């Protein structure tokens, strides 16, 4: 399979310009790429401009490519026009299976035959999304490239193909995301929700149960993570954290000694019924935590904090034995050979 040379790519297409698609667009711009956007909404351009303006200060702190231009984007209502000249496509349409099936097939028809097409889906398998494309024999370049919100700040991308995806396309996508500074997990097979979403979904379900049963407030749940195990996870993750909890005996001792407690009623992985009362309680708790701060204020504070955390974690990872590998705050070489300027604090 002949696929586009990564170093030759200077233009990408973003199909869908919502929160995720717009976040991808901002990230690509910061990496020195031109971005062509498809979105049928008549206000897509206006919303995308606001999102890019909001994200650019954070991206500047992380470090822009030498040729980064936050105005190097255009919005198109015709899909073929948006894909014209694009060396890579990131689809980020709403999570509606039938919509994604039709859209991905349309992209596969219109994109150049050496272009890999990635979906930002948060849960659908590419096998399910590529049904129509597979019927036409054009599903071999379709992969999942699952980001985390906001894509311009969170480095993780989970990459996996479907039953009809060519292995070369999956390899190419993993290499592409790595080249533009992402931390890539190349999954060996499809699993609903991928890896990280399944883990955070388990925590989310238990949190909802605790609010529903009056066992903890929203604030208590959040502080239990941010002031507790969350402080360890950026460097060592939950598995290595438990291994260290086993002392010198490591994970073997942890499993042998504490394994029986897995049968204790400490978690309830079945989701609680989302009653109006539970919904109201969770919303009210989040409003209390926001304490009058606007959405924009909260986003700005989050972005600044994530940058600082990534910088500290990046420094620690370089000198700490056993720290989990991943992308710190320093960006990687650009796909067109241009390097980041490192950014200013």
Buried (B, 14 or more C-beta within 10 A) or exposed (E): EEBBEBEEBBBBBBBBBBBBBBBBBBBBBBBBBBBBBBBEBEEBBEBBBEBBEBBBEBBBBBBBBEBBBBEBBEBBEEBEBBBBEBBBBBBBBEEEBEEBBBBBBBBBEBBEEEBBBBBBBBBBBBBBBBBBBBEEEBBBBBBBBBBBEBBBBBBBBBBBBBEBBBEBBBBBBBBBBBBBBBBBBBBEEBEEBBBBBEEEBEEEBBBBBBBBEEEBBBEEBBBBEEEEEEEBBBBBBEEBBBBBBBEEEBBEBBBEEEEEEEEEEEEBEEEBEEEEEBEEBBEEBEEEBEEEEEEEEEBBEEBEEBBEEBBBBBEEBEEEEEBBEBBBBBBBBBBBEBEBEEBEE
